[in-house]
Each structure stands twice: as structure tokens, then as C-alpha cells.
Amino acid sequence: MEALFAAHPALWTVALIVSALTGALRGWLAYRTAVRREEEHTRRVELAVRHTEGAHRAAVVRAASHLAPVVTRRQR
């Protein structure tokens, strides 16, 4: 395998580009997952608050803030 990379420096370039693109894609997916998780949390709180009145709204928001975040397999 080393002889292949030594004989063809273009393979090093391709390997580095693929590695960089893979890292960028993983970072972007992690970012989008975090953004989506926050959007879903906000949506659930909005739905819960929409049907409450007065003093109960504050209690609903407090209860929602204490909920454990959703943990994916990758974060474990």
C-alpha cells in the first residue's frame, strides 16, 4: 500500500480532500442536529404554553426547562 501512495502523490491529495470533506460534513451534520433539537424543544414548549393561562404558563415553562435533553447514541 505504501508503494502505491509513494508512486502516485495524487492519491495523497485525494485522500486528504476526502478526509477534509468527511470532517466538514460530520461537523455540519452535528450542527444541524443541535439546531433541529433546539427548534423541536421550542416548538414543544410553545404548544404546551399555548393552551395554558396566567400563572400556569410560568410553571409550564419552568417544567420544560428541567426536562432532560434528548441524547443520541453518538453522544453517549
Secondary structure, DSSP 8 states (H G I E B T S, - for coil): -HHHHHH-HHHHHHHHHHHHHHHHHHHHHHHHHHHHHHHHHHHHHHHHHHT--THHHHHHHHHHHTS-----GGG-
